[in-house]
Amino acid sequence: MKTDERKALRSRLERPLYNFAEADWIANVPRGTAKRWLTGYSYALPGSGLVTRPPVASIQTPGQGGVSFVDLVEVIAIGGLKRAGFSLLGIRRLVRNCQDIFQEPRPLATLKFKHGGRDVFVDRGAHLLEVGRRKGMQAWNEVLGPFLEDLDYAYDVASRWWPLGRASPVLVDPDYSFGLPVIASRGVRTEIILERFKAGDLEEQIAQDFSLQPAEVQRALQFELSRAA
């Protein structure tokens, strides 16, 4: 039964849920990032014609046309590594090596990676990732380690994300509200709270109308406004 349950869970977590723009917004990465990293991209190189790059981390079915929650987790992780100075070539190598090490097609979204990733980055980084120990440790301590702590897992697969940390009420759960960010206690979308705030409603009024605590409204606005740009 557990095998069937795991398969059903993976199927839900890997189903198309977001469009590319939504994924970029939730992951807080530059526009077009999810599409390039999950479906590949092409560019012209003078004297060499068109160069086509395959997906960085995804095993998406061609034509799937959307981003799953597992895809989103990968995009967030890859975006963090990019901001930490890793090149796309380096990230490709990282994902490929982690696929071999953890025997998982989607290693960045697994509990195995959370438990064993530090060893890859810190102790084996020079060999596997072609980065020095200092850079590997920095990437793990400042980017991946904290991010993975904010994920919930079910059957060893990332199943929910607390984007502002577990102390915050903002939650991304693919089984609720179409996977869009919500306030965990009530399931109210953070985008609705922002819309009310922009319309001129006070935080206290919004909290009362949705049976929320004022602090929950504040955290929802913090999340939304951090991605407004």
Summary of the structure (lengths in Angstrom):
residues: 229
radius of gyration: 18.8
end to end distance: 45.6
largest distance: 63.5
contacts: 698
relative contact order: 0.10
helix: 55%
strand: 13%
